[in-house]
Amino acid sequence: MNMKLMLSILITALPKPIAAALPSRTVASFVASSLGPASRSSSSKITSRNMSSLQVTPEQKQSLIDCPTIPLRDGTSHPAIGFGTYKVGFIPASASSAVAAGGVSSEPQRTAEECVLDALNVGYRFLECAEFYGNESEIGKAIKASGVPREELFLCSKVWTTTIEKGDDAIRAQLEKTLSDLGTDYVDLYLVHWPVPGKHVDAYKTLLNLKKEGKIRNIGLSNYAVEDYKDLLSAGVTGDDRPAVNQIEINPFIYRKNTIDYFKSEGVVLQSYRSLRDGKAMENPILKDLGAKYKKSAAQILGRWCVQHGFVYTPKSVKIERMVENAEVFDFELSEADMTTLDELTTPDALETFKALYQKCVNRDTTKDGTMDGVKTDITID
């Protein structure tokens, strides 16, 4: 019997309360175990698709597809929400969690292909990718399997420090690999991942040329301080050649208002990463109180704060129910007083921690890794 048909019949035969509560992966595994080895292999290919149909309603999916957008410098519409793919299916060796484990990264429970396919089926159309994430080929497989037309997607990638350090030829080669892995001939947005001292300005100029060649639609930055951005201006980057985006960590616990206001004044859209603080703040009493007030989860309060400030919100989860939950931030509004309460959660210690991380990471994985060679010691941290 056709695997997909059998799964459908089994779910239909269950009482509705049980069918609704039973994880689709459990059902698929049961069906697969009842069949021969050949049929089992096909079960893994349909599991992710069926998870979406069981966990998200057509209305929820369409609402996410039709999410609000934010105009970039050239008028391009950037989705206000996207799916982050860092540590999805793969954990880079120099990621903090891998370093803490002695350089041995923990094995992800699900592949990036499975997770991203779920995200696309839920309705996410902006995918936040990167060379460093090590999973772009898997993401490309998910895009192909989803059947979502390229013109409906907003694909963003980032060039890593090691490639930035090597220069023009390496950057060009890496972009070609990214395009091949993702299965496309252009990316909507390409970012300089870190402002590598003495190298990032030339890297940016390479991206300008790649934009002229049609392989990049918009250029942006990631982890840039105000002073790094001014390096570009001093090098003659002006007008429409200025970056469209700066992707930095933004959430109520690291809200650098002066930095954010400066970039906004320059027409640079802020993308937020760690929008949900890696799940580390979900028990915060203020978030819990606001969740009770608005009948929303702590994650949804954080997400709403992000979009209400006009930042691009990029939550990440490998669980489909969380993907759905994280996206439900456009049907309510936080009061001005509650926004102010959240704005004030950033402490001086948090700002100092940010500064230390910035100084550690701008040379990360380069030949100057572990040194302060070229690293700015006086930057705008708030």
N, C-alpha and C positions, 0 to 999 in steps of 0.2 A: 504494500500500500504506500502511496505517496506520503512522505514524512510530514510535510506541512499539513496535508489533509488529516492524517491521524492525530496530530497535535490539536488541530481545530476540533475534531470530533470529541476527543477526550475532555477538552476544556468545556465544550458545550454540554457534555453529559454530567458534569459536576453540578451540585447545587450552587446557585449564584453566590451566596456568602463565602463558600469555600473556594470557588474559582477566583473570586476577587482577591482573596487573601493569599492564595498559593503562588509563590514566585514562579514565573514562567520557566526559569532555568531548571527548577525541580521537575516540572512537568515534562520538559524536553528530555531531561536525563532519563526519566522513567520510560518514556517512549523508546528512546535510543537503546536502553538496556534490554528492551523486549524484542529488538530486531537483530539482524546479523551485523557483522563488522562493517560491511559496505554502507548499510543504512546509518550506522552510528556516525560515520565520518560526515555524512551530510547534515546530521543534527546540529553540529556545532555551527554550521553556516547559517542556519535559520533562527537559532536561538535569539540572537541580538535583534533581528527584525521583529520577532513575535513579542519580545519584551516591550518594545515600543507600543505595539498595538494594545497591549494589556495595561500599560501604565499611564498613557497619555490620551486624553480625549481629542477628537478632531478640532474642537474649539480651542483647546489649550495649544495645540500644535500651530494652528493658523494664527493665533494671537502672537506667538513667538516669531513666526515667519514675518509677520507684519509689524514687528516691534518698532518703536520710535527710532529715528536716525539723527545723527549729528553731522552737520555739514563741515567738510574739511576745507582747507584754503582754496582749492580749485573748484569747490562746489560738489565734490563727490559726497555721496551719502554714506556715512559710516554707521553701521548698526550700533545701537546704544548698549547692546549686550552681546557677548560672544562666549565661546567655549574655550577655556584655557587647556592646553595639552601638556604642560610641564609635569613630568613624573607620571604621565599616563602611559602605561604599558612598558615604560623604560625609565630607569633612574640613572642619570649621568654619574660617572665615577667621582667628579668633583662637586656633586651636589652636597649640601650640608648634611643631609641624612646619611649619605654614603660615607662621607668623611668621618662622621661620628661613629660609624660602624667599622672603622679601620680600613676604609677604601673598598669594602665589599658591600655593594648595593643589595638591598632586599629584593626578592623576586616579586614583581607585580602579580596580582591575582588575576588580572584580565589583560588582554592585549589592547594596544592602542586602536587597532582596527575595530575590535568589538565596541570599545567605549565611544569612539568617535562616530561609528555607525549608529549607536544608540542616540548620541547627541543630535545627529542630523535627523533621525527619525522623530525625535522629540520636537524639532523645529529650529534648532540653532542653525544659523547660516554664516556667522562670522567665526572662523577658526583661527585661534592664536597659536602659531607654530614657531619653531626656531631650529636652526642648525644644532644648537647645544642640546636640545631635547632628545635628539637621537631617534625620533620615531616618525619622521616625515614620510617614509615609504609606507609605513602602516596606515598613516592618515590618508595617503593617496589611494590605498586599497579600499578604505572605508568610503571615500568620496565616490569611487567607481561603483562600488556595490550599492550605494544609496540610490543611484539614478538621479540625484539632484543635478539639474543643469548648471554648468559652470557660471552662467550669468546670474544665477540666484545666490552664488556664494561670494563671501568677502574673505579672501585669504591673506593672512599676514604672516610673514616670517622674519627672522632676525639673523644677522651674520655674527658669528662668535668671535671672541677676542683673538684666538689663535689665527684665524683667517684674516682678521683686520690687521694684525701685526705683519703678516706676510705680504700684504699689499694688493695692488690692482688685479693681477692675474689670478691670484688665489680667490679673491672675492668674486670675480667673474665665474670661475670654475664652480665655486660653491653655489652661486645662484642657479647655474645650469643644473646642478645636482638637485637642488630644491625643486626646481620646476619639473624635472623628470620624476622625482619621487612623488610629488603631489599630482602629477598627471595634468599639467597645465602649461601654457606657453607664456603666462604672465602672473605676477602676484599683484594684488590690489594695494598692498602696503609692505614695504621692506624697511627694517629698522637696523640701525647700528646698535648692537646689544649693550655694549659698554663703551664709554669714552676713553679708549686706550690711549694713554699719554703719548704724544708725539706721532700718533698714527690715525686717530679718529677723524681728523679733518680731511686727510687724503682719502680715507675710506668713504667719507660722505661725498666727496667729489666724484669718486668712481660710481657711486649710486646715481648721481645726477646724470652721468653719461648713460648708464643703463636705463634710466627713465626715458631719455631721449630716444633710445633704441627700442622702446616699447615693451621692455621686459618687466618694468616696474611702473605701476600707475601713480603711486604716491610714496614719498620717502619720509621716514620718521626716525626718532631716537628712542633709546631706552636707557634709563638710569642716569640721565644727564642732569647735572646741577646747573644752576643759572650760569656759573662761570664757564662750564663746558660749552654751553650754547653760545656764549659770547666769543669763544674761540672761533666758531664758524662765522660769526658776523665779522670778526677781525680779518678773517681770511677771504672776505669778499662775497660770502653767501648772503644774498639780499633778495628782496621782493618775493616772487613766487617760488624761488629756489629754496627759500627757508623751509624747515621741516614742517610737516603737517601734524605730527603727533609726537608727544613724549610719553613713553610708558614708564611709570614709576609706581612704587608701592604707595597705595592710598587706601586708607580705611580710617575710621575714627581714632584709632590708636596710633596712627602715624599720618596726621593731617598737617602738612607743611604749607600753610596758607600763603605765606609770602612767596614761596617758590611757585606755587600754583597760580597765584594772581599774576606773577610776572609772565609766565608762559601764556596765560590767557590773554594778557595785554599784547603779546606778540602774535596772536592768532593761532597758537599751537593748542590742539586738542589734547586733553590728558586722558590717557588710557590707565586704568587702575589694575595693577596686579596685586595678588594677595588681598583681593577685595573682601574676602571672608576670613582673613587672617589665618589661613590654613586650618580653620576650625578650632583655633585655640581660645576663642573668646565666647563660645556659645553659652557658657555658664555665667557670663558676666551679669551681675544683678540688674544693671541698667538696661541691658539688652533684653533680659528676661521680662522685666517690668513693661518695657515698651512692646514686647511681643504679646504680652497679655492684654495690653491696652488696645492694640490694633488687631488682635486675633491673628497674629503672624508669628513665624518662627524667628529666632535670633538671626539666622542667615538672611531671611527676607528683610529684616530691619536694616542690616548692613548693606544689602543690595539696594534697597530703596534710598538710603542715605547717599549712596554713590550716584545713582541716576538722577536724584533730585538736585545734586550739585552740578550735574552736567558732565560727569566723568563717564567714559566708556567702562562698563562693568563686565569683567571677565571671570565669572565663577568657574570652578573646576570640581568635578566629582567623577568617580568611576561607577557610581551607583545611579541607575536610571531614575529612581524615585527622587533622589537629590537633584538631579538635572532638572526635573520638572519643578520641584519646590523652589530651587534657586532662581528660576525664571519668572516666578509669579511676584513681580515687584512693580508692575505697572497699573495695578488696580486699587492702589491706595496712596495716600500722601501723608507724610509726617508733618506735624505742626512746626511752625517756626521755632517755638520754644524747645521742642524735642530735637530739632536739627541742631540748635545751639548747644544743647546738653551733650549731644554726640560729638560736636566739633571740639568740645573742651576736654575730651578724654586723652588727648595726647600729652604726655608728660615730658619734662626736660630730659629725663633718662632715656626715653624713647628716641628723642632727637639725637642724643649722643651715641646711642646704639646704631642709629642709621648712619651717622658720620663714620663710625668705625668700620661698618660693613662696606660702605662706599670705598673707603681707602684700601680695604682689603681686596676688593673685587675688580677694580679698574685694570689691574695687571694680572688678574686671575688666569691661569693656564698659559700665560705667555712666557717668554724667556726671562721675564723680570718678575715672575710670580713670587710672592713672599717678600718683595722689596717695596720700598717707598720711592723707587726711582721714577721721577716725573709726576708723582701723585700730588694733587693739590691738597694743601693742608688747611687752607682758608677758603671754605665754601659756604654758601648760604644753606643752612641746615633746616631753617624753619619755613 
